Each structure stands twice: as structure tokens, then as C-alpha cells.
Amino acid sequence: MRCKIMNVVFDLDGTLIFKGQPMQDAVAKALRAIEQQGATIHFATARPLRDTLPVLPKHFWHHQIIGCNGAMISKNKVVYDTLNFNKREVIEVLNWLDQKEIPYLYDGIEEYAISDTPHHFHLEVKKLGRNPYCNQSLRLEPIVKLLVLEENRHLEVKAYLNTALSDYDFYHHNGCNSFDVVPKYSNKLNALLRAGLDMKNTLCMGNDQNDIAMLEAAQSAYVVGDLISLEREYTKVTQENLVEKLYEISKTI
């Protein structure tokens, strides 16, 4: 007998929000219908908390949010759990990227910093309302995620990372010329387990490579778009029928 769904976990970009725009009212209303059935909603995103709140309605700001692909967990707008890089090693990596003039953005627990080598994504992040912190100063604080903004050189970067970092994980963003470098074991499934969720009573919805582990482990899985496929049974969702599927979920939990 299947357990009653108690938790519903959503990725954001490409799943509930699109092209970096804030969540649409119709989507937010459907999520609240799920909550009204007694389920607890969680979000699991590659974004840090700083960049997640601006795209969520204020109603959801106090929910549990998995950020930075699992390297950060927050609730009530406060980060309470992080996985961090070794400070000496990550500073060495940042210095190497500077020397190679490879653009990047990295996240501390609250602030972010950008490379001197410019990239248009830097401007997109600034639009969310916070300017970058001093690069050299933020290096002295815990670093939870490094976003390398040059997909065409990923083999060169990965070869160097293998010599410079003792442990790390690597996430490509489908359809984007960028990839995340995060501390080892930083994935959404690991973070959900650290946060105390039982995947046997959890439904997950996602759309990209960084969602696969949690989707495979969940009691029920929903995949938006066609970027990924799973080894298990799952429900396919499109951007066009997303709201309809959310209401279907609300009626089945």
C-alpha cells in the first residue's frame, strides 16, 4: 500500500517558472490548493536563497527551500544548513579562472561575487535586486556554489578541478552555456534527506539533470518538458498544462 503524500517538492526554473520570470499567479494559486489538502510544499532549486525569494510570492518565503543544488537549506528566510568548499582549494580555483579569463559567479551563504571577466548573466543576477560583493573579501567566507559561465571550456575546467579540488560535484544546465560546481554530496535528494523528508511519502516535480536523483527516489515523479527521462514510471508535464496538472495533484493527495 502506498503511503499518503505528505510532502510535495518542486524545482523552480523550467518547472514552475520560466525564462527567469517570477511565478505566475495561476501557478501560485494551484500550489495553495495543494497545501489546502494538507501537504507541505518545499522548493528545491539551483538558485541560492537570495535569488529564490524574488521569484516566489511572499506566501512561500517562509517555506523550506533547498538552494544551490542541495548545498544550502533554509526555512523562514534563514539558511540553517550548508555544505562548503575547502577554503584554500576553492580560492586556488578562483585564481585559476581569473588567470584564464573564464567568467564565473560564486555564492557565499548570503552574498555573491562575480569575475572581472564580464558575462551577460552577471547583469541578469543584478536585476534581482542585489549588487555583487567584493570578490576578494567574499573568498574569506564559506563558499557553497561556483557557477562557471563558459560551457565550451568545461573539459578544460573539469580537468583542472580534478587536480585542485579534493571532492566536488558537477551539474550542467541543459540549454544554457554554464555549469555548477558544488561541494561533494550537494544534490537535491541528499538535502531533502538532511532536512528530514521521507521520500516514501513525497511527490517531486522537476525538469533537468539536477532533479533526477530526487525524482527517482520519490513516491511519485512528474517531469516538465523533455530534457530528461527517468528509469521509473513518471508523469509528463508541459508548460502549457502545468496548472492543470497541479490541480490534478491537489485532488489525488
C-alpha atoms as one frame of an Amber mdcrd trajectory, in Angstrom:
protein
   0.000   0.000   0.000   1.382   3.418  -0.968   1.906   5.992   1.766  -0.183
   9.155   1.786   1.642  12.055   0.142   2.785  14.422   2.898   5.436  16.441
   1.053   5.450  17.934  -2.442   8.813  19.171  -3.746   9.150  21.473  -6.735
  12.112  22.598  -8.754  11.707  26.185  -9.951  13.398  27.169 -13.234  11.892
  25.254 -16.122   9.381  23.607 -13.797   7.252  26.259 -12.078   8.853  29.409
 -13.515  10.151  30.084 -16.999  12.782  32.355 -18.548  13.694  33.654 -15.088
  10.341  35.378 -14.602   8.526  35.406 -11.227   5.965  32.705 -10.555   2.649
  33.335 -12.289  -0.416  33.897 -10.117  -2.190  30.882 -11.613   0.689  28.601
 -10.598   0.809  30.053  -7.076  -2.941  29.568  -6.692  -2.642  25.923  -7.741
   0.165  25.361  -5.217  -2.026  26.750  -2.465  -4.739  24.293  -3.489  -2.210
  21.503  -2.865  -1.424  22.951   0.558  -5.120  23.096   1.402  -5.207  19.306
   1.037  -2.706  19.015   3.901   0.558  18.509   2.015   3.676  20.522   2.827
   5.306  22.267  -0.140   9.080  22.511  -0.461  11.203  24.085  -3.194  14.484
  22.654  -4.486  16.446  24.849  -6.858  19.908  25.634  -8.181  19.341  29.219
  -7.046  20.655  30.411  -3.689  18.054  31.738  -1.255  18.973  35.302  -2.260
  17.837  34.724  -5.854  14.909  32.460  -4.978  12.796  34.827  -2.893  12.366
  37.449  -5.680  10.691  34.893  -7.979   8.348  33.487  -5.305   5.157  35.080
  -3.965   5.642  36.212  -0.362   3.304  33.457   0.829   6.063  30.935   0.080
   9.035  32.847   1.500   8.885  31.019   4.835   8.709  27.549   3.288  11.641
  25.176   3.348  13.876  25.906   0.362  16.703  23.698  -0.871  19.162  26.004
  -2.646  22.397  25.762  -4.632  21.526  22.235  -5.807  21.462  20.948  -2.251
  24.390  22.865  -0.772  22.020  25.174   1.129  18.848  24.584   3.163  16.718
  27.421   4.520  13.433  27.944   6.301  11.711  31.151   7.366  14.170  33.012
   5.096  17.146  31.830   7.193  19.856  29.450   5.946  20.379  26.765   8.582
  22.428  24.106   6.779  25.211  24.351   4.185  27.885  22.255   2.511  31.006
  24.327   1.797  34.148  24.035  -0.301  37.561  23.722   1.294  38.590  27.382
   1.513  42.185  27.000   0.314  41.170  24.807  -2.607  38.340  26.986  -3.883
  40.470  30.139  -3.697  43.038  28.365  -5.853  40.294  27.541  -8.374  39.068
  31.148  -8.450  42.602  32.410  -9.038  42.998  29.956 -11.929  39.706  31.039
 -13.516  40.852  34.659 -13.235  44.137  33.840 -14.943  42.298  32.028 -17.752
  39.760  34.871 -18.047  36.861  32.425 -17.655  33.743  34.223 -16.367  32.050
  32.943 -13.212  29.789  33.754 -10.293  30.129  32.210  -6.864  27.805  32.134
  -3.870  28.512  32.611  -0.220  25.771  31.952   2.296  24.137  35.355   1.739
  26.234  37.303  -0.784  27.655  36.579  -4.223  30.672  37.726  -6.204  31.441
  37.856  -9.910  34.558  37.592 -12.050  36.314  40.589 -13.536  35.783  38.861
 -16.884  32.269  40.061 -17.804  29.311  37.908 -18.763  25.702  38.868 -19.544
  24.429  36.599 -16.749  26.044  38.934 -14.218  23.552  41.609 -15.297  20.633
  39.186 -15.002  21.523  38.454 -11.374  21.895  42.150 -10.555  18.330  42.691
 -11.803  17.105  40.570  -8.888  17.985  43.451  -6.593  21.408  42.894  -5.049
  24.796  44.042  -6.287  27.797  41.685  -6.096  30.020  41.653  -3.027  33.745
  42.345  -3.179  35.266  39.270  -4.834  38.427  39.163  -2.724  36.549  39.717
   0.554  33.866  37.091  -0.029  36.557  34.476  -0.661  37.298  34.570   3.062
  33.776  33.343   3.879  32.213  29.899   3.242  31.541  29.297  -0.473  28.696
  26.943  -1.376  28.489  27.069  -5.175  30.568  28.118  -8.183  28.799  28.830
 -11.469  31.183  28.668 -14.434  29.779  30.707 -17.320  31.647  29.061 -20.185
  30.247  25.720 -21.298  32.620  25.411 -24.279  35.602  25.106 -21.930  34.075
  22.647 -19.487  36.566  19.887 -20.290  39.477  22.232 -19.575  37.859  23.411
 -16.352  36.959  19.911 -15.192  40.493  18.668 -15.828  41.813  21.438 -13.621
  39.187  20.856 -10.920  40.278  17.233 -10.700  43.718  18.434  -9.633  42.627
  21.338  -7.414  39.548  20.112  -5.509  39.611  17.032  -3.307  35.851  16.469
  -3.792  33.164  18.150  -5.853  30.056  17.544  -7.950  29.325  18.937 -11.386
  25.926  19.934 -12.861  25.375  21.023 -16.450  22.367  23.213 -17.180  20.565
  21.877 -20.232  20.085  24.611 -22.804  22.456  27.005 -21.044  26.154  27.657
 -21.628  27.035  27.199 -17.969  27.568  24.596 -15.268  27.579  24.435 -11.476
  30.446  23.206  -9.342  29.330  22.341  -5.804  30.782  20.554  -2.759  30.617
  16.759  -2.850  27.210  15.289  -1.947  25.456  18.555  -2.833  22.342  17.308
  -4.557  18.672  17.894  -4.009  17.939  14.372  -2.781  20.716  14.489  -0.184
  19.431  17.858   1.048  15.844  16.624   1.309  17.052  13.697   3.406  19.153
  16.033   5.576  16.006  18.111   6.062  14.191  15.031   7.365  11.848  14.198
   4.474  10.709  10.617   3.937  10.803  10.079   0.179   8.206   7.305   0.513
   5.546   9.944   1.189   6.983  12.626  -1.109   5.984  13.728  -4.611   8.623
  15.543  -6.700   8.424  17.624  -9.879  11.458  18.757 -11.897  12.844  19.183
 -15.383  16.631  18.895 -15.506  19.650  16.713 -14.728  19.961  18.070 -11.188
  16.428  16.827 -10.416  16.891  13.196 -11.456  18.059  11.788  -8.102  15.106
  13.182  -6.148  12.657  12.214  -8.900  13.913   8.633  -8.925  13.627   8.394
  -5.120  10.178   9.967  -4.728   6.941   8.025  -4.359   5.575   9.925  -7.375
   7.515  11.789 -10.045   6.461  14.491 -12.512   8.777  15.717 -15.288   8.186
  19.041 -17.035   9.367  19.179 -20.648  11.572  16.685 -22.456  15.110  17.468
 -21.271  15.280  14.309 -19.149  13.742  10.871 -18.846  13.649   8.548 -15.841
  14.215   4.825 -15.284  10.887   4.639 -13.470   7.232   5.405 -14.140   6.530
   9.126 -14.156   4.007  11.694 -15.352   4.980  14.013 -18.197   4.006  17.677
 -17.908   4.253  20.572 -20.351   4.440  24.276 -19.657   1.012  24.582 -21.251
  -0.732  22.033 -18.996   1.285  22.747 -15.822  -1.539  24.447 -13.913  -3.966
  21.679 -14.861  -1.529  19.026 -13.586  -1.019  20.921 -10.315  -4.748  20.865
  -9.668  -4.780  17.160 -10.506  -2.117  16.659  -7.831  -4.240  18.574  -5.323
  -7.090  16.138  -5.933  -5.016  12.972  -5.542  -3.112  13.613  -2.298
